[in-house]
Structure formats: structure tokens, C-alpha cells
Amino acid sequence: MTDSAREADVIVVGAGPAGSTTAYYLAQAGLDVLLLEKTAFPREKVCGDGLTPRAVKSLIGMGVDIDAPGWIRNKGLRIYGGGVRLELPWPELANYPDFGLVRTRIDFDEILADRAVKAGARLHQRTNVTEPVVDERTGRIKGVIAKQNGEEVTFSAPLVVAADGNSSRLSLAMGLRKREDRPIGVAVRRYYESPRHDDDYLESWLELWDRDDKGDARLLPGYGWVFGVGDGTSNIGLGLLNTSKGFGNTDYRAMLKSWVAGMPEEWGFAEENATGPIRGAALPMGFNRQPHYTRGLLLVGDSGGMINPFNGEGIAYAMESGEYAADVIVQALARPTPAQRERALYDYPRVLKEAYGGYYTVGRLFVKAIGDPRVMKFATTHGLPHPTLMRFTLKLLANLTDPRGGDAMDRIINAMSKLAPAA
Ligand SMILES: Cc1cc2nc3c(=O)[nH]c(=O)nc-3n(C[C@H](O)[C@H](O)[C@H](O)COP(=O)(O)OP(=O)(O)OC[C@H]3O[C@@H](n4cnc5c(N)ncnc54)[C@H](O)[C@@H]3O)c2cc1C
């Protein structure tokens, strides 16, 4: 590799949704971008594979062909809880489409990385970033060291984006640890062959029941989902937040098995129909790693803990934060002096706080409240039977409102998010 092949305007570490979106928008603006990914596509990523209208909007913005084969659309959210089964269509809004999608991460991430490459980003797969290169005098990051085909390679750029997911070794190496005062979830999922694979609703279970042979039921902690993938399988999973009592001492795999064992037989969620093992991963929420900009390093997606605490959705926020980061970087790099560049870059954490800060604060209060099973029980018993209240709840949980000209529900949610302190 020549020297210039290892230099760029910006290095993006990690080609998940956050990294590929960042690289796409940077390349679109004409910047020279290196996108470094430790795995090789196609590759698995543990996820529910559910995309709300928020994520669909980002996909459309990046020019992804969502009419191509492999995408399955959904009309809304089906909720099970408190003995009730409720179907809520996605809201009709000016700002978002009224449908969601499902696509497994096996090729979802590759499609986004392809968009970045088509825009001009230089993608290096099987390139494991092991440490930052830091300027001793200023403490700023000025590149990264990576392992490529067993060899150490140094890549250089004045700005680096950490898009390396929940564990973000790059952020850690730059001294950015997780905040303990933020919610974090753990979730597991498994694919089963099922006649429900082409479900046109995303399904959310607010209560998980473990039924024994005698028909006695025991309430398990956590929430679950059943998302039809459209390829003959369904993605079934469950998660638990650290605000719940069972967090840390739960056998998630056993819990998933006992939960699906209680489901109707004809759905096919039986051991012999499982197409792979149960796999799990963490969900970092509510800005659990900060600051989002420091010394030449910007954090996007899970590395900055950007999963929505209300519903565990992370792909939309990974993509949106990638676009915000790219915007800020493009403006900053066009400034003539280092001081002016720095001023522009410090706008990134402010932009994020303005977009999500207040909403995430309300989300933190929400997960704290529902961590108490009595509150959850009250909410499912008294909330679910009220259609208007549930339409409001869907908008709140999925963060789907119109910022301008929305209805009364939109105005309440937007006002709450504005009034709550961003932290
Ligand atoms: C069980 C589960 C279910 C979920 N369900 C949903 C859902 O249904 N919908 C939804 O929207 N969100 C869901 N999420 C959250 C979602 O998966 C994440 O928020 C999303 O993947 C974040 O994207 P990202 O690009 O920030 O990080 P990631 O997707 O984690 O991507 C990080 C990338 O960086 C690469 N990388 C890491 N370290 C290095 C390194 N040192 N060098 C080079 N490359 C590196 C990785 O290989 C990876 O490609 C779920 C999460 C879990 C755990």
C-alpha cells in the first residue's frame, strides 16, 4: 500500500450502520474517507432486524432501493400485554413514511457499506483497528493502527470517527468510558422457520409468560419481540434492562426457550425449527458514552450509546448520528484555521443533545419507572385498553412525531422532549 492509500481526510472505524452512513455522507460531500471494518461482509450481527419508519427515512435518504427483493414491509406494531392483543398502525406524518421494514443484518450492513463505497469511500475489510495514534504534544488522535492480514498498518487522518459499536475499544483507548448512570440492556435472539415469517406487523410482547405442563404461568422479567423476516424465518428475541431486578442474574437463553415453548404450536417456534443458536449482545442507551467529540474523535451510533431507551431501537439513531457527524465534519474541514475547525467540531455534541437529549432524559425516567413490575402491570392493565392513549404511546416510544404542524399528541411529546434537560 502506498503512503497516500493510508491517508485520508477522515477515518471511520467500523462499517455498521453508523460507520457506513457517516462514510457515505462524507464521501458525497467530496471528502476522502477510509472506512475500516474488522470483519468481512456478509457477516452476522446480533439484532432484532426491525426497522421503524424512522430508520426507513434514513435508508431512503441514502438512496437504498427498498423496493428490491429481500425487504419486507410492516404496517405498524402489534402489542401483547395485560391479556390484550392490539394492532397499532404507524402514524401518518409529514416527516416519516407510514411503514417499517425488516431485513437481517447479514446483508443489511453490506448494503449500507456498498452505498458508502459507491459514493467514493475506500472500504477496507478484515482490518481490525487496535489502537489510536495520538499526537504526544496535543493529545489529539491523528490516525489508527490496524491489523491487516497479520500485519500492522498505520492509517492517518486529521479526524477519526468511532463507529465500532457498543464496546468501542477506540473510544476506550482515548479515555472515554461508559457512564454508569445510563440504562443498558441485554438482549438475545434466535431465528425459527415459521409460517409467521411474512407477518406485516412488528410484534412486541410486554409480558413474557413461562407456562409449565400443568398450565400454571409464571411472569418472566423483560420484554420480547417476534419479527417476520420474510425469508421463511422469524426473528424472536427478548431483552432486559439494568433497571429490572433480574438484570445480571438471568439465564437469557433458558428464558427465551421457556417463553417460546408457551406459544401456539402452529407458529412453529420449536427447537427443531430453529435455524441457528441463540445469540445475545448489549444495548447501550441514552448517551452512555460521552463526550461525543473530543480531541479529533467523534462518536456515532452504539459507540456513543445512542440506542433509544424507550424501545431499544438503535439502527435509526446510528444512521442519523452518522449523518449529523458527517455534516459537522464537512463544515469543520472547510474552515481555514485550526481554532475555527475546532469550534465547528464542538457543535456535534450540541447537535446530538438538541436532537435526542431531552427525549432520552424522559426515556431514562420511563425505564426506571417500568423497572418496577407494579408500574408495568398498572400500565398494561389500564393503558392497553385505551386506543387513543396507545396511539400516543406508540408515537412516544418510537419517537415518531412531526416537529412542525403535528397534532396534539405530537405537540405534547415535542414539548416534553424540549422541556426535559438534555444530559
Ligand atoms: C439482540 C439485539 C436486538 C436488537 N434489535 C434491534 C432492532 O430490531 N432494531 C434496531 O434498530 N436496533 C436493534 N438493536 C440495536 C442495534 O443492533 C444497534 O444499535 C446498531 O447495530 C448500532 O449500529 P452501529 O453501527 O453503531 O454499531 P454496530 O452495528 O455494532 O457496528 C459496529 C461495526 O464496527 C466493527 N468493529 C468493531 N470493532 C472494530 C475494530 N476494532 N476495527 C474495525 N472495525 C470494528 C464491527 O465489526 C461492526 O461492523 C438490537 C441490538 C441487540 C443486541
The ligand as a Gaussian input file, in Angstrom:
#p B3LYP/6-31G(d) Opt

LIG

0 1
 C      -30.353000      -8.535000      20.452000
 C      -30.437000      -7.147000      19.872000
 C      -31.561000      -6.773000      19.154000
 C      -31.640000      -5.509000      18.565000
 N      -32.730000      -5.224000      17.803000
 C      -32.782000      -4.049000      17.142000
 C      -33.859000      -3.790000      16.226000
 O      -34.724000      -4.633000      15.988000
 N      -33.877000      -2.586000      15.596000
 C      -32.913000      -1.622000      15.805000
 O      -32.996000      -0.539000      15.221000
 N      -31.883000      -1.859000      16.653000
 C      -31.778000      -3.045000      17.309000
 N      -30.705000      -3.316000      18.122000
 C      -29.651000      -2.295000      18.257000
 C      -28.753000      -2.255000      17.016000
 O      -28.293000      -3.560000      16.731000
 C      -27.559000      -1.313000      17.216000
 O      -27.985000      -0.116000      17.800000
 C      -26.848000      -0.994000      15.891000
 O      -26.269000      -2.146000      15.339000
 C      -25.774000       0.067000      16.109000
 O      -25.054000       0.288000      14.921000
 P      -23.518000       0.753000      14.977000
 O      -23.112000       0.937000      13.555000
 O      -23.359000       1.870000      15.920000
 O      -22.731000      -0.469000      15.629000
 P      -22.568000      -1.972000      15.123000
 O      -23.742000      -2.387000      14.344000
 O      -22.186000      -2.754000      16.327000
 O      -21.335000      -1.916000      14.125000
 C      -20.019000      -1.775000      14.583000
 C      -19.086000      -2.220000      13.474000
 O      -17.737000      -1.941000      13.867000
 C      -16.930000      -3.070000      13.590000
 N      -15.799000      -3.006000      14.515000
 C      -15.813000      -3.166000      15.858000
 N      -14.582000      -3.042000      16.374000
 C      -13.769000      -2.776000      15.324000
 C      -12.371000      -2.557000      15.220000
 N      -11.574000      -2.581000      16.289000
 N      -11.834000      -2.323000      13.983000
 C      -12.627000      -2.289000      12.885000
 N      -13.964000      -2.496000      12.938000
 C      -14.524000      -2.732000      14.134000
 C      -17.851000      -4.246000      13.815000
 O      -17.388000      -5.421000      13.179000
 C      -19.161000      -3.729000      13.221000
 O      -19.236000      -3.964000      11.849000
 C      -30.591000      -4.565000      18.744000
 C      -29.467000      -4.926000      19.480000
 C      -29.371000      -6.195000      20.036000
 C      -28.147000      -6.571000      20.812000

